[in-house]
Every structure is written in C-alpha cells, then in structure tokens.
C-alpha cells in the first residue's frame, strides 16, 4: 500500500481506508472536513445525517472535543454557504463542488440542530449503545448501565469462591497454598488481571490432584522418623561446617527437631528457609574444600532434596489450579451479578459485543443492523 498526501475533498469515502498522521498534523480537522462531505453527500451521492456517521475515538474528553470541533465546522460551512464565499480554502472548494446551495444550507442547518444526536462515541459507549439498542440480537437488557467501579461485586465473588473452594481444603492442601494467599483479598489480587480476558489459556495445564498433599505427607513422615531414629541432628552437629553456615546452625537444627515432633507438613526454619537447608549440595557448599570429603551422607538429606522439589511442584500446581478455577468461577459469578443488576463494565461491553457478533444465531443480524444504522464509520486512534 503506497502512501500519498491526503486531500480531504477527493479522499475516497467507500471501502476501508487508512489515514496515517502524526500528532499535531490535523487529524481532527481532517475528520471534521470528511464529516462535512458526508453530510452534503459529496463523494457518496446520498447525504447522511449526524446519527448515521459513526465516529469512534479514545476518551470521553476526546469525544467532547471532537463533537465541538465538528459542530464548529458545520457552523462555519453553513455561514459560508449562506454568504457564498469563505476564507477557508477547503470550504471554498466545497462550495464549488455543490451546485445546489440552498439544499446544502438545509442539510448543514439540520446537522447543526441535531448535533446532540451525533454518533460520536468512545469505543465503550459505542458498544453500550449497540448492545442496548439491539437487545434482541445481542441478548442483553434494554436498560443496560455501564459501571466503572465493580470493586464490591468482585470482592463478593472472591469471598464466595474462597468459601466454596479454599476454606474446604484439607490441612495438607492448605499448607501448600501460595505464600501470601491468606484471604479472599489476596486471591482476588492474583486473579483480577485476568478477569474479562477472552479465550485465556493458562500454561502449563495444572497437574494438581487432591491426593498430592497425602503423598507429600508420606515423605515428610518418613523424613521425621529417620531424623529422630537415626540421630541426624547429631550427625550435623559433628560435621565441620564453615563458621556461621546455615546447615550447621544450632538454632535451625533445633527447629528441625521440634518440627519432627509435630504434626506440621512443611518445615519452616526461623529465618524462613525450608528443606533446601539440608539438601546434599547445601551441605557440601557449607564446608571448606579441605573438608568436603567429610560431608555427611544420609537418606534424610536425599529426602530433603526430594521434598524441596516436590513442594515447589505441588505448590505451583495448586496455584495454577486455583488460578484457573478462580478466573473462571469468579469471572462467571461477577458477570452474573452484573447482569442481574443490568450493569456491565467497560471490558464487559467490549467482550459482550464481540460475543454477540460471533453468535451463530444472531451475529449476522446484529452486524447488518449496525451496518444499516451507520453507513460510514471513522475510527480515530485505531480503536
């Protein structure tokens, strides 16, 4: 596609057209001039009314500015057609292109009076209008309300999910919850970025099974038994670790002894470390080169390595499983709550219109209804 300078009077007004422009190069001015052509039927044959020309831009402030700029341009053109001349080059050329000056004045005056009905919207307000005006085709209520803040509804949906899916977990599964997930608020914080996303795919697939906690419990109980029955603490105390190295720290060893006498599933040391304290590599790394050949070997240390890996895998699998179910269940509950209130968020409006247009039953009818209502669409900022 080759680029060429834009002439707003000869620019084609059919098919799909792209205008590329940098900031400050007159995009709004060009839109207003093309708008005038459409109102007068120059280049399309049939004049359009302000409610037939759809203009979509980025923000509410931008729509207000654009609406005012278009209105001002219509007034300028109406005054020029009344006077028979203009200091504006584009409007002068416009007058020359329109043989019936009286008809042009009538069209421009009607447009000026109807500007409150002009179809100049943000992408969200456009979606809102289409869904509400085509309730049968879209499957939405007639009196839809766009709601910006859905904080309370999200909190309620997250609390319901927490009660139904997390509060009922067994103690071994609870011990594997992602660190920080201690309340519905933390769960919602993790889920929130994905709510409203269509066709979201979480990879990898979760391998979490409800029995995973029981499998870990078996390994942990084996470690506890070995640690106590075979004097692993004494073995560590006799090992010539470098000074202040963690595997030989008396406080951490005593914490492990207390853990072995408890029913806890996961060992957490006073400084927050876990099984990795006593994996074989950590033990050897805490010894001098001269003493590495004295590094103790024991089945308990191999179990620590296995448990470090198993806990990490199980915790990640549970995190993905809960994320997947949370995104789906909280998202559905949130949408249902909003539909019951006839409310939709900005993101819901986008996805709702997309789904309605993709519907096998009514998508084509909806698309045709929109096309019939808006013969011409101008999209600012590539929304």
Secondary structure as GFF3:
##gff-version 3
##sequence-region A 1 383
A	DSSP	alpha_helix	27	40	.	.	.	ID=ss1
A	DSSP	beta_strand	53	57	.	.	.	ID=ss2
A	DSSP	alpha_helix	60	83	.	.	.	ID=ss3
A	DSSP	alpha_helix	89	97	.	.	.	ID=ss4
A	DSSP	alpha_helix	101	113	.	.	.	ID=ss5
A	DSSP	three_ten_helix	115	117	.	.	.	ID=ss6
A	DSSP	beta_strand	120	122	.	.	.	ID=ss7
A	DSSP	alpha_helix	123	133	.	.	.	ID=ss8
A	DSSP	alpha_helix	135	138	.	.	.	ID=ss9
A	DSSP	beta_strand	145	146	.	.	.	ID=ss10
A	DSSP	alpha_helix	151	161	.	.	.	ID=ss11
A	DSSP	pi_helix	162	166	.	.	.	ID=ss12
A	DSSP	alpha_helix	171	174	.	.	.	ID=ss13
A	DSSP	alpha_helix	184	191	.	.	.	ID=ss14
A	DSSP	three_ten_helix	192	194	.	.	.	ID=ss15
A	DSSP	alpha_helix	212	229	.	.	.	ID=ss16
A	DSSP	alpha_helix	232	237	.	.	.	ID=ss17
A	DSSP	three_ten_helix	246	248	.	.	.	ID=ss18
A	DSSP	alpha_helix	250	260	.	.	.	ID=ss19
A	DSSP	three_ten_helix	275	278	.	.	.	ID=ss20
A	DSSP	alpha_helix	280	285	.	.	.	ID=ss21
A	DSSP	three_ten_helix	289	294	.	.	.	ID=ss22
A	DSSP	alpha_helix	299	340	.	.	.	ID=ss23
A	DSSP	beta_strand	343	344	.	.	.	ID=ss24
A	DSSP	alpha_helix	346	358	.	.	.	ID=ss25
A	DSSP	alpha_helix	363	373	.	.	.	ID=ss26
A	DSSP	beta_strand	376	379	.	.	.	ID=ss27
A	DSSP	three_ten_helix	380	382	.	.	.	ID=ss28
###
